[in-house]
Amino acid sequence: MPEIISKDLTACVLVLNDEYWLPYTLEASRGYFERYVIYNVGSTDGTKDIIDWFINSNPSADFFVRDFECIPARSIQGAFRNSMIAEARTDYYFILDGDEVYTPESYAALKQMNEHEKLYGVVRRCEINYELTARYSEFRTHHRVYHRTAIFKGGHPGEEPVIKQTHRNEAHYDGVLCYHFHNAERSSKDLNALKREERKGQKTYHPGALVPFNLLEEVPLLQKPITDFKVAPALGKLQNEYLV
């Protein structure tokens, strides 16, 4: 059974139209966090149903949820982040986006965060291609663990921390790997989500050359759908092939 990473760590989940990956994002985190702060900002797909399912099926965790009926301006995303930090009520918070999935091994490795008093915790990030059949060869670094005093300025994408991130205030968790599905379809309503398709076209999440990659072997949770929630078409194809 999973164990809570730390009572001083809250998962902060900010989502907009993330119906394809959010069930896996949340299910993978089950048991590792005692508290969640979830902001659903204007989703028009099945995102709200997924959040409700996770809350109802996870009675041991504490949830603070806000639902916003309209899509916010990109310029104020830093304000959303800072509001979530205040409502986390713990010394540290963990940013968990709706297109990020971690394995149990990675969450277990996060327990080392108790050994430091840094402002920022850095994990590795694996970028997957659109068809989910290959990954980009270079693992990027990714700030995911923050002290509550590490607040943001600026808008989306590229919110900036008020306190500059340097090697002096960062802890690096080399054993923690985030599987990031920015390049894949995230929702049947992708076109309604903060210029998501435009950002994909900028190719800022393409580090290195593509190498063959067996996603379902690397992340076993993805081998089958979760309840009756929709899956990305590319993932559904992989799942059907895996079951044959």
Backbone hydrogen bonds, N-H to C=O, Kabsch-Sander energy under -0.5 kcal/mol:
donor,donor_aa,acceptor,acceptor_aa,energy
5,I,32,Y,-2.6
9,L,6,S,-1.5
10,T,92,Y,-1.6
11,A,35,R,-2.2
12,C,10,T,-0.5
12,C,94,F,-3.1
13,V,11,A,-0.6
13,V,37,V,-3.0
14,L,12,C,-0.6
15,V,13,V,-0.6
15,V,39,Y,-2.7
20,Y,186,R,-2.3
21,W,186,R,-0.6
22,L,18,D,-2.3
24,Y,21,W,-0.7
25,T,21,W,-2.5
26,L,22,L,-2.7
27,E,23,P,-2.3
28,A,24,Y,-2.4
29,S,25,T,-0.8
29,S,26,L,-0.6
30,R,26,L,-0.7
30,R,27,E,-1.0
32,Y,29,S,-2.2
33,F,29,S,-0.6
34,E,9,L,-0.5
36,Y,62,D,-2.5
37,V,11,A,-2.8
38,I,36,Y,-0.5
38,I,64,F,-2.6
39,Y,13,V,-2.6
40,N,38,I,-0.5
40,N,66,R,-2.7
41,V,15,V,-2.5
41,V,39,Y,-0.7
42,G,40,N,-1.1
42,G,68,F,-2.2
50,I,46,G,-1.6
51,I,47,T,-2.2
52,D,48,K,-2.5
53,W,49,D,-2.3
54,F,50,I,-2.3
55,I,51,I,-2.4
56,N,52,D,-2.5
57,S,53,W,-1.8
58,N,55,I,-1.3
61,A,58,N,-1.6
62,D,34,E,-2.9
64,F,36,Y,-2.2
66,R,38,I,-2.4
68,F,40,N,-3.1
68,F,66,R,-0.5
76,I,73,A,-1.5
77,Q,74,R,-1.4
78,G,154,G,-1.1
79,A,76,I,-0.7
80,F,76,I,-1.4
81,R,77,Q,-2.4
82,N,78,G,-2.4
83,S,79,A,-2.1
84,M,80,F,-2.2
85,I,81,R,-1.9
86,A,82,N,-1.9
87,E,83,S,-1.7
88,A,84,M,-1.0
88,A,85,I,-0.7
89,R,85,I,-0.9
92,Y,8,D,-2.5
93,Y,146,Y,-2.6
94,F,10,T,-3.2
95,I,93,Y,-0.5
95,I,144,R,-2.5
96,L,12,C,-2.6
96,L,94,F,-0.5
98,G,14,L,-0.6
100,E,97,D,-1.5
101,V,179,Y,-2.2
103,T,177,L,-0.5
107,Y,103,T,-2.1
108,A,104,P,-2.6
109,A,105,E,-1.7
110,L,106,S,-0.9
110,L,107,Y,-0.7
111,K,108,A,-1.4
112,Q,109,A,-1.4
113,M,110,L,-2.4
114,N,111,K,-1.6
115,E,112,Q,-2.2
116,H,113,M,-1.4
119,L,169,N,-1.0
120,Y,169,N,-2.2
121,G,145,V,-3.2
122,V,171,A,-3.3
123,V,142,H,-2.9
124,R,176,V,-2.6
125,R,140,R,-2.7
126,C,178,C,-3.5
127,E,125,R,-0.6
128,I,180,H,-1.6
129,N,134,A,-2.7
132,L,129,N,-1.1
135,R,211,V,-2.2
136,Y,127,E,-2.4
137,S,209,A,-2.6
138,E,207,P,-1.8
140,R,125,R,-2.0
140,R,138,E,-0.5
142,H,123,V,-2.3
144,R,121,G,-2.2
144,R,142,H,-0.6
145,V,121,G,-1.8
146,Y,93,Y,-2.6
147,H,119,L,-2.4
148,R,91,D,-2.7
150,A,147,H,-2.5
151,I,149,T,-1.4
153,K,160,E,-3.0
156,H,74,R,-2.6
160,E,153,K,-2.6
162,V,151,I,-2.8
164,K,162,V,-0.6
166,T,164,K,-0.5
169,N,166,T,-1.1
171,A,120,Y,-2.8
173,Y,122,V,-3.5
173,Y,171,A,-0.5
174,D,172,H,-0.9
176,V,173,Y,-1.8
177,L,175,G,-0.6
178,C,124,R,-2.9
179,Y,101,V,-2.5
179,Y,177,L,-0.5
180,H,126,C,-3.0
180,H,178,C,-0.7
181,F,99,D,-2.7
184,A,181,F,-0.9
190,D,187,S,-1.1
192,N,189,K,-2.0
193,A,190,D,-1.8
194,L,192,N,-0.7
196,R,193,A,-1.6
199,R,195,K,-2.0
200,K,196,R,-1.8
201,G,197,E,-1.8
202,Q,198,E,-0.8
202,Q,199,R,-0.6
203,K,200,K,-1.5
204,T,199,R,-0.6
206,H,203,K,-0.6
208,G,206,H,-0.8
211,V,135,R,-2.7
213,F,133,T,-2.0
215,L,132,L,-0.5
215,L,213,F,-1.0
217,E,214,N,-0.5
218,E,214,N,-2.0
219,V,215,L,-2.7
222,L,219,V,-2.2
223,Q,220,P,-2.1
224,K,221,L,-0.7
227,T,225,P,-0.6
229,F,226,I,-2.0
236,G,232,A,-2.8
237,K,233,P,-2.0
238,L,234,A,-1.7
239,Q,235,L,-2.8
240,N,236,G,-2.3
241,E,237,K,-2.0
242,Y,238,L,-2.2
243,L,239,Q,-1.8
244,V,240,N,-0.8
